[in-house]
Amino acid sequence: MLEVKRSGYYAWDKRLESKRSIRERNLTELVKKEFYENKQIPGSVKIAEMLSKPESPVNRKTISKIMRNNGWKSCEYLKSLFGSGLQSHIHEKYQKINF
């Protein structure tokens, strides 16, 4: 058992989702959409520029954290790691990408 008091559990269970977690969930969906619509090419800087608006700016580091947590890596990042001549050393998941 976790030794959690019953009243504490029910208080936690009834608690509403915070504004921060709602915003992060919405941003994750937007980042996923932009990432896959643009063929997994843009990195966090480009996606932050695409999503930023004057009334609600988006920080590059926030986008970077979202991408890292979901395992999304841009083709440009992979190209910088492996170069265009090292196709044989790239994991099979990434071999289909044309650098």
Residue, then its C-alpha position, 0 to 999 in steps of 0.5 A: m500500500l502507498e499509505v495515502k490517507r483516504s481524504g488526501y486521495y479524494a481531494w487529489d482525485k477531485r482537483l481540477e487540471s491546472k492552467r499550466s498542464i492544460r496549456e502544455r497539453n494543447l501545445t503538445e498537440l500543436v507541436k505534433k501537428e506542425f512536426y508531422e505536417n512539415k515532414q519531421i524537418p523543423g526543430s524546436v526553433k522553427i516550430a516555436e516561430m510558427l506557433s508564436k503569436p504576439e498575444s501568446p508567445v511560445n518559448r523555444k525551450t518549452i517546445s524543445k522540452i515537449m519534443r524531447n519528452n515525446g522523442w521527436k527529433s528533426c531531420e536536421y538534427l539527425k543529419s548533423l549527428f550522422g552526416s549524409g554519408l553515414q547512412s549505414h550507421i543510422h537506425e533503420k527507422y531513420q534510413k528512409i529519410n532523404f538527407 
